[in-house]
């Protein structure tokens, strides 16, 4: 028998062969196995051979691994007994596969082995087929990995502890891989961003999705520096994060590269703290400081702050202006160096204030640095440190020279006021007289012109009537001159397009009337230019829309429209203030409460108002009237109680248009012999309308009320070709009247007339836009053309 190596646990002849095809002669096999055993005995790692799933050989390192006294303690025993049950099946399956395939097992297996003393040891095994003592077996190489496993377990425990701490941390914690992709973030991030950790990790580009666009470039640069190793533990910096709900929060962030013991970059640890409240507080503090600085800078009082040595610490802008010094010439300098000739009384004031007194004076006379004398109200008081000690003095002063001088000139101003009141009274008197006077002149001039058309030139009365007309026109001019005198003002007229000016102030007008009232703008096409001060247009419209707003109780509509207008002599016969020519008309209409006759008669009187006390000055409409008159224009007002009001402003164009020539009778072409029923509740207009229609050759039936018109229509035996009716009348409106009359005269045509614009009436549902309509007031030429058009429609 040969001596066995220590711990070999087998006869010397039982030596392995790793070549199953080796010739089987006994001497060759024994020599080969003996050589292999000698090698295995000297290996620094545990190795054993198993055949039939039992230990057949263990080298000394393997004997030590299992804690056996020698190899014989394990030889012949099942290998499975030394394998932990959790790994036993996998190990047996590996051995079976190795025995069947007779190929080395390349994959390493980790498992727990039992030692003879009952302890366990972690190992990593690999094997290859071997022929040992004529049997197929497995040569198993073992590596003790217990220390590594314990280290891994400790690492996992540390990771779990870190995750637990990070998960419940009151700060943002995250981890990026070396490529800058987010791979982990703690739950706190969800509380402040609204995104779950899974949502953030799944984002294709974390920085584009979460970092505010204005901060994104800086954040990327910071990460690039850290990844590049140039900033392994960068300073904290603040970045804005966009929340899931669109809100913005501020984070104070720190990026730190993490390296292993070999210097390999494991990634970036990012930690951040929500500093939104602090940033908001800082912003509010800055706003407060800016506000205080603004208040001090724009305080009507001049403010100067001095220290205990009377050196300037701060001066406000008003102080620099009032005392005519520059900031760079005073800050840091002693007060007496800036004002070397300061009176002794001021030095005494400073001493007393530094001692804790508060001193003040009213209308105190002082000398400026340039020698001029002024008056000021001032107060000088100490200011204190937090510990209660006096830090210096503060001087507040207000220059009141202007007020003092104004008081000295009060007597002159009172005299001027009395004169102004006289002029204002004259203006009010002129406005009151002009209304009634012009109404009478309208009738006088109108009837005079109609009379001239029907009286023969050779008739002695012709000259008398002509003198009456001439005197009436002179009287109208005197009235216009009187009103112009009472409303005169300085203006800077320019050539302009009225549509452009009005379009530019629509937003301002909408703000004046509020959101509950709709402002509708209907500009006329190809508007001719006028010469006027644009600010006066704004003044006119502002006054008119405010009056319209006050006339509307809740919701309503105000319409502004423009159009070119031709005023001829027939029109002027009914409107004493008008003259012939080309005009641009501005109409402002509302669907408010309207006005009664008393209010209409006093509209343009200064200080007259129908509003409650404190709600109106009575100067708005007189201002409109004065501006229009100053620009040689005209104002026409049409209103009915409960129906609304329309103001029409006529401004003359720059160039005159050709006027339509009339024949000797003044009758424009287009008259006829049809029968017309005229319905108008204003007696004067009814009379004038009848005369105009009769001059055109029509047979005229007149009615002052809707009910009267129905009776006339019902009792008229002949045909009535056209109904001309006012839209707004007492008891029954024009549309209702037209419907009733059509029952007895189905073929009658209808022409509506009203002082409202066609748009306002259409909006109120009283007259459709496709029906014949004429504005009041109208000239004979306009009336004739509209009648012919209405009669021609089928």
Residue pairs with C-beta under 8 A, 6 or more apart in sequence:
1 11
1 12
2 11
2 12
2 13
3 12
4 10
4 11
4 12
5 37
5 38
5 41
5 60
6 60
6 70
7 58
7 59
7 60
7 63
7 70
7 71
8 37
8 41
8 57
8 58
8 59
8 71
9 55
9 57
9 58
9 63
9 70
9 71
9 72
9 74
9 75
10 56
10 57
10 71
10 75
10 133
12 30
12 34
13 30
13 33
13 133
14 33
14 56
14 57
14 132
14 133
15 29
15 30
15 32
15 33
15 34
15 35
15 36
15 37
15 132
15 133
16 33
16 36
16 37
16 49
16 57
16 130
16 131
16 132
16 133
16 137
16 139
17 29
17 32
17 33
17 36
17 130
17 131
17 132
18 36
18 128
18 129
18 130
18 131
18 139
19 32
19 131
20 102
20 129
20 131
20 136
22 28
22 29
22 32
22 131
23 29
24 134
29 134
33 132
33 133
37 57
40 47
40 57
40 59
41 59
41 60
43 59
43 61
44 61
45 61
45 141
45 142
45 143
46 58
46 59
46 61
46 62
46 64
46 65
46 123
46 141
46 142
46 143
46 144
47 58
47 59
47 61
47 62
47 139
47 140
47 141
47 142
48 55
48 56
48 57
48 58
48 59
48 62
48 79
48 140
48 142
49 55
49 56
49 57
49 58
49 130
49 132
49 137
49 138
49 139
49 140
50 56
50 79
50 95
50 137
50 138
50 140
51 132
51 133
51 135
51 136
51 137
51 138
52 135
52 137
53 78
53 79
53 80
53 92
53 95
54 76
54 77
54 78
54 79
55 71
55 74
55 75
55 76
55 77
55 79
56 75
56 76
56 132
56 133
56 135
56 137
57 71
57 75
57 132
58 66
58 68
58 71
58 74
58 75
62 71
62 142
63 70
63 71
63 74
65 113
65 115
65 121
65 123
65 142
65 144
66 74
66 82
66 113
66 114
66 115
66 116
67 115
67 116
67 117
67 119
68 74
68 116
69 116
73 116
74 82
74 116
79 91
79 95
80 88
80 91
80 92
81 114
82 113
82 114
83 91
83 111
83 112
83 113
83 114
84 111
84 112
84 113
84 114
84 120
86 111
86 112
87 109
87 110
87 111
87 112
90 109
90 111
91 109
91 111
91 125
94 105
94 109
94 127
95 127
95 138
97 105
98 104
98 105
98 127
98 128
98 129
98 138
99 129
99 136
99 137
99 138
102 129
102 136
103 128
103 129
104 126
104 127
104 128
104 129
105 126
105 127
105 128
106 126
107 126
108 124
108 125
108 126
109 124
109 125
109 126
110 122
110 123
110 124
110 125
110 145
111 122
111 123
111 125
112 120
112 121
112 122
112 123
113 120
113 121
113 123
113 142
114 120
115 121
121 144
121 146
122 144
122 145
122 146
122 148
122 149
123 142
123 143
123 144
123 145
123 146
124 142
124 143
124 145
125 140
125 141
125 142
125 143
126 140
126 141
127 138
127 139
127 140
127 141
128 138
128 139
129 136
129 137
129 138
129 139
130 136
130 137
130 138
130 139
131 137
163 186
166 173
166 186
167 186
167 187
167 188
169 186
169 188
170 188
171 188
171 271
171 272
171 273
172 185
172 186
172 188
172 189
172 192
172 251
172 253
172 270
172 271
172 272
172 273
172 274
173 185
173 186
173 188
173 189
173 269
173 270
173 271
174 182
174 184
174 185
174 186
174 189
174 269
174 270
174 271
174 272
175 182
175 183
175 184
175 185
175 267
175 268
175 269
175 270
176 182
176 183
176 223
176 267
176 268
176 270
177 183
177 267
178 227
178 265
178 266
178 267
178 268
180 223
180 227
180 268
181 206
182 200
182 201
182 203
182 206
183 201
183 267
184 197
184 201
185 197
185 200
185 201
186 197
187 197
189 195
189 197
189 200
190 196
190 197
192 241
192 243
192 249
192 274
193 200
193 210
193 241
193 243
193 244
193 249
194 243
194 244
194 245
195 210
195 244
200 206
200 210
203 209
203 210
207 216
207 219
207 220
207 223
208 216
209 242
210 241
210 242
211 219
211 239
211 240
211 241
211 242
212 239
212 240
212 241
212 242
212 248
214 240
215 239
215 240
218 237
218 239
219 239
219 253
222 231
222 234
222 237
222 253
222 255
223 255
223 268
225 231
225 234
226 232
226 234
226 255
226 256
226 257
226 268
227 257
227 265
227 268
229 257
229 265
231 255
231 257
232 256
232 257
232 259
233 254
233 256
233 257
234 254
234 255
234 256
235 254
236 252
236 253
236 254
237 252
237 253
238 250
238 251
238 252
238 253
238 275
238 279
239 250
239 251
239 253
240 248
240 249
240 250
240 251
241 248
241 249
241 250
241 251
242 248
243 249
249 274
249 276
250 274
250 275
250 276
250 278
250 279
251 272
251 273
251 274
251 275
252 272
252 273
252 275
253 270
253 271
253 272
254 270
254 271
254 272
255 268
255 269
255 270
256 268
256 269
256 270
256 271
257 265
257 267
257 268
258 265
258 266
258 267
258 268
258 269
259 265
259 266
260 266
296 303
296 316
297 316
297 317
297 318
298 317
298 318
299 316
299 318
300 318
300 398
301 316
301 318
301 396
301 397
301 398
302 316
302 318
302 319
302 321
302 322
302 323
302 395
302 396
302 397
302 398
302 399
303 314
303 315
303 316
303 318
303 319
303 394
303 395
303 396
304 312
304 314
304 315
304 316
304 319
304 394
304 395
305 312
305 313
305 314
305 315
305 383
305 392
305 393
305 394
305 395
306 312
306 313
306 335
306 350
306 392
306 393
306 394
306 395
307 313
307 391
307 392
308 354
308 390
308 391
308 392
309 334
310 334
310 335
310 336
310 350
310 392
310 393
311 332
311 333
311 334
311 335
312 330
312 331
312 332
312 333
312 335
312 338
313 331
313 392
314 331
315 325
315 327
315 330
315 331
319 325
319 397
320 326
320 327
322 376
322 397
322 399
323 368
323 369
324 368
324 369
324 370
325 338
325 369
329 338
330 338
335 342
335 350
336 342
336 347
338 369
339 369
341 367
349 359
349 380
350 380
350 393
352 359
353 359
353 380
353 381
353 382
353 393
354 382
354 390
354 392
354 393
355 382
356 382
356 390
357 381
357 382
358 379
358 380
358 381
358 382
359 379
359 380
359 381
360 377
360 378
360 379
360 380
361 377
361 378
362 377
363 375
363 376
363 377
363 400
363 404
364 375
364 376
364 377
364 378
365 373
365 374
365 375
366 373
366 374
366 375
366 376
367 373
368 374
374 399
374 401
375 399
375 400
375 401
375 404
376 397
376 398
376 399
376 400
376 401
377 397
377 398
377 400
378 395
378 396
378 397
378 398
379 395
379 396
379 397
380 393
380 394
380 395
380 396
381 393
381 394
382 390
382 391
382 392
382 393
382 394
383 390
383 391
383 392
383 393
383 394
384 390
384 391
385 391
406 413
423 486
424 606
424 607
426 485
426 486
427 483
427 486
427 487
427 606
427 622
428 605
428 606
428 607
428 608
430 479
430 482
430 483
430 485
430 486
431 483
431 486
431 604
431 605
431 606
431 622
431 625
432 602
432 605
433 479
434 479
434 482
434 483
435 601
435 602
435 604
436 601
437 475
437 479
438 476
438 479
438 576
438 577
439 576
441 472
441 475
441 476
441 479
441 576
442 573
442 574
442 575
442 576
443 684
444 468
444 472
445 469
445 472
445 473
445 476
445 573
445 576
446 573
446 574
446 688
448 465
448 466
448 468
448 469
448 472
449 469
449 569
449 573
449 666
450 573
450 691
450 695
451 461
451 465
452 462
452 465
452 466
452 469
453 664
453 665
453 666
453 667
453 695
454 665
455 461
455 462
455 465
456 462
472 576
476 576
476 577
480 577
480 629
483 625
483 626
483 629
484 629
484 630
486 626
487 622
487 623
487 625
487 626
487 627
487 629
487 630
488 626
488 630
489 626
489 627
489 630
491 532
491 533
491 536
491 630
491 631
492 533
493 531
493 532
493 533
493 631
494 531
494 532
494 533
494 534
495 529
495 530
495 531
495 654
496 529
496 530
496 531
496 532
496 534
497 527
497 529
498 527
498 530
498 537
498 562
498 584
498 586
498 651
499 523
499 524
499 527
499 562
501 534
501 537
501 538
502 521
502 523
502 537
502 541
502 560
502 562
502 586
503 521
503 523
505 537
505 538
505 541
506 519
506 521
506 560
508 538
508 542
509 519
509 541
509 542
509 545
509 560
510 519
512 542
512 545
512 546
512 549
513 519
513 545
513 546
513 548
513 549
513 558
514 549
516 554
516 555
516 556
517 549
517 552
517 555
517 556
517 557
517 558
518 555
518 556
518 557
518 558
519 545
519 557
519 558
519 560
520 557
520 558
520 559
520 560
520 759
521 560
521 561
522 559
522 560
522 561
522 562
522 757
522 759
523 561
523 562
524 561
524 562
524 563
524 564
526 564
527 562
527 563
527 564
527 584
528 564
528 582
528 584
528 653
528 654
528 655
529 653
529 654
530 584
530 651
530 652
530 653
530 654
531 654
532 631
532 651
536 627
536 630
536 631
537 586
539 623
539 624
539 627
540 586
540 624
540 627
540 628
540 649
541 560
541 586
541 588
543 620
543 621
543 623
543 624
544 588
544 624
544 647
545 558
545 560
545 588
546 620
547 620
547 621
548 558
548 588
548 589
548 590
548 592
548 645
549 558
549 590
550 592
550 611
550 615
550 616
551 590
551 592
551 593
551 594
551 644
551 645
552 558
552 590
552 591
552 592
552 593
553 592
553 593
556 590
556 591
556 592
557 590
557 591
557 760
557 763
558 588
558 589
558 590
559 587
559 588
559 589
559 590
559 757
559 759
559 760
559 763
560 586
560 587
560 588
561 586
561 587
561 589
561 757
561 759
562 584
562 585
562 586
562 587
563 584
563 585
563 587
564 582
564 583
564 584
564 585
564 653
565 582
565 583
565 584
565 585
565 650
566 581
566 582
566 583
566 657
566 659
566 660
567 578
567 579
567 580
567 581
567 582
567 583
567 650
567 779
568 580
568 659
568 660
568 779
568 780
568 781
569 580
569 662
569 666
569 779
570 666
570 668
570 692
570 779
570 780
570 781
571 578
571 580
571 777
571 778
571 779
571 780
571 781
571 782
572 578
572 579
572 580
572 779
573 780
574 685
574 688
574 777
574 779
575 634
575 636
575 777
577 634
578 634
578 650
580 659
581 652
581 653
581 656
581 657
582 652
582 653
582 655
582 656
582 657
583 633
583 634
583 650
583 651
583 652
583 653
584 650
584 651
584 653
585 648
585 649
585 650
586 648
586 649
586 651
587 646
587 647
587 648
587 649
587 757
588 646
588 647
588 649
589 644
589 645
589 646
589 647
589 756
589 757
589 759
589 760
590 644
590 645
590 646
590 760
591 643
591 644
591 760
591 763
591 764
592 644
592 645
593 641
593 642
593 644
594 639
594 640
594 641
594 642
594 643
594 644
594 645
595 603
595 610
595 639
595 641
595 645
596 641
599 610
600 637
600 639
602 608
603 621
603 637
604 621
604 622
604 624
604 625
604 635
605 618
605 622
606 618
606 619
606 622
607 617
607 618
607 619
608 618
609 615
609 616
609 617
609 618
610 616
624 635
624 647
624 649
625 635
628 634
628 635
628 649
628 650
628 651
631 651
631 652
632 652
633 649
633 650
633 651
633 652
634 649
634 650
635 647
635 648
635 649
635 650
636 647
636 648
636 650
636 755
636 777
637 645
637 646
637 647
637 648
637 755
638 645
638 646
638 648
638 754
638 755
638 756
638 776
639 645
639 646
639 755
640 728
643 728
643 756
644 756
644 760
644 764
646 755
646 756
646 757
646 760
660 668
660 781
662 668
665 695
666 695
666 780
667 695
667 696
667 780
668 780
668 781
668 784
668 785
669 784
670 696
670 784
670 785
670 787
670 788
671 695
671 696
671 697
671 698
671 784
672 696
672 697
672 698
672 787
672 788
672 791
673 697
673 698
673 699
674 698
674 699
674 721
674 722
674 791
675 698
675 699
675 700
675 701
675 716
675 718
675 719
675 720
675 721
675 722
676 693
676 698
676 699
676 700
676 701
676 720
676 721
676 722
676 723
676 724
676 787
677 701
677 703
677 709
677 712
677 713
677 716
677 720
677 722
677 723
677 724
677 725
677 741
677 748
678 686
678 689
678 690
678 693
678 700
678 701
678 702
678 703
678 724
678 725
679 702
679 703
679 704
679 705
679 706
679 708
679 709
679 723
679 724
679 725
679 726
679 729
679 734
679 737
680 686
680 689
680 702
680 704
680 725
680 726
680 753
681 704
681 705
681 726
681 729
681 730
682 726
683 704
685 776
686 702
686 704
689 724
689 783
690 700
690 702
692 780
692 783
693 700
693 783
694 700
695 780
696 780
696 783
696 784
696 787
698 787
701 712
701 713
701 716
701 720
703 709
703 712
705 729
705 730
705 731
706 725
706 729
706 730
706 731
706 732
706 733
706 734
706 736
706 737
707 731
707 732
709 723
709 725
709 737
709 741
710 737
710 740
710 741
713 720
713 723
713 741
713 744
713 745
714 744
719 745
719 747
720 741
720 745
720 748
721 748
721 749
721 791
722 748
722 749
722 750
722 751
722 787
722 790
722 791
723 737
723 738
723 741
723 748
723 749
723 750
723 751
724 751
724 753
724 787
725 734
725 737
725 738
725 750
725 751
725 752
725 753
726 734
726 752
726 753
726 754
726 776
727 733
727 734
727 735
727 752
727 753
727 754
727 756
727 761
727 766
727 767
728 734
728 754
728 756
728 766
729 737
733 766
734 752
734 754
734 766
734 767
735 752
735 766
735 767
738 750
738 752
741 748
742 748
742 750
749 772
749 790
749 791
749 793
750 771
750 772
750 790
751 772
751 773
751 774
751 786
751 787
751 790
752 761
752 767
752 771
752 772
752 773
752 774
753 773
753 774
753 775
753 776
753 778
754 761
754 767
754 773
754 775
754 776
755 775
755 776
755 777
757 775
758 767
758 769
758 773
758 775
761 767
761 773
762 768
762 769
767 773
772 786
772 789
772 790
772 793
774 782
774 783
774 786
778 786
